[in-house]
Amino acid sequence: MPEGAAKFYDLPLDERRKLIAEWAGLPVEDLAAFTPEGGLTAELADHMIENVIGVYGLPLGIARNFRVNGRDVLVPMVIEEPSVVAGASFMARLALSGGGFFATASAPEMIGQMQILDLPDPAAARLKLYEHREEILEAANAVDSVLVKLGGGAREIDVRLIETSPAGPFLVLHLIYDVRDAMGANAVNTAVERLAPLVESITGGRVHLRILSNLAERRLARSRCTIMLDALAFGEYSAEQVRDGIIEAWAFAASDPYRAATHNKGIMNGVDAVVMATGNDWRAIEAGAHAFAARRGAYTSLSTWGKDAEGNLVGSLEMPMAVGTVGGATRVHPAARAALKLIGAQSAAELAQVIVSVGLAQNLAALRALATEGIQRGHMNLHARQVAIAAGAEANQVEAVARRMVEEKAVRIDRAQEILKEWSK
Ligand code: MEV
């Protein structure tokens, strides 16, 4: 990271924007998309959804210190929760001690589902679909010649028989579809809708639902990092204490769904923030993550933490990551376009690698805090600022009101109001 980076958070907002543009090699005007004036206008929003009456802003911060597969990345994060951006940046700095994050992504293969009902002989219909595999794949490829030219398209079919259900027996046909750099919902949904008549004629049944599955288990992103033991010590905590505390905290999530839900929520704090910044569908990512976490029957942690032969802390995260760099809001929303430029990912796979690395860093931030001093201490300063704003503090009063409440250990809206009243006299 460039010199002077340590003081980044102390700089005035415009200075930060200038520095980020400089580091990214972009004209500062490109980052105007992150301001209310230069970002999404109501007129543009009006083309995105229905009944638009305005736009809704959220903070966008830059997580620093991320090195993913040897490349330094500035990571834009959109999130309303304090401590997330700082936590990710700090853990990414610790990960630098082990070379940063090492990430991969599998082929961008999505699953389109077709439900086939009213079958006189479901078992035979299942086999007939396999007999017509080539024809089905060809028909699916005929739907989107551009995607096929780019190297994507139909790859495989898979058919399951659901023997008993409230609707009787039925078949589920999975169309495996490589969507390249798109998120893929539109491409997959179009393909399975178009295939319905062919599938009905092969099986003699009735095709009911035709829709993408958000359990994108074939489109996984994986990241790992090593935190050198020495980098872990802080305050009164020895490096071993921090390391072992993190591993014990992970063991809790690995064995208990109540804890796993919160543990994974911490991962999603990082993941969703980048998914949102880049205009991707965070509900799809959430759905995929939690279904994947429960894929073996019991809901569990998406990440793992342990130690290597030298005693360093090692972490990994593997999860579905159906994000795109083309299509949808990624290209329409000016801030999403600017965020993608900042990240500088050349493909959806590279974006997925960055996102899963941020998820892993975020997970580490939460576990490190929980395993040592707890999360409230770090949270309080930023939380106090939000309380001050909620109590009506002006921009130039926020910092002072927050500091006073933290000193008094009374971070409450009524106290903030009292302080403001005192000052106004
Ligand atoms: C809060 O947004 C996220 C945490 O609860 C995550 C965790 O408990 O691991 C701190």
Residues whose N, C-alpha, C, O or C-beta is under 5 A from the ligand:
A	BS01	MEV	T262 H263 K265 G266 A366
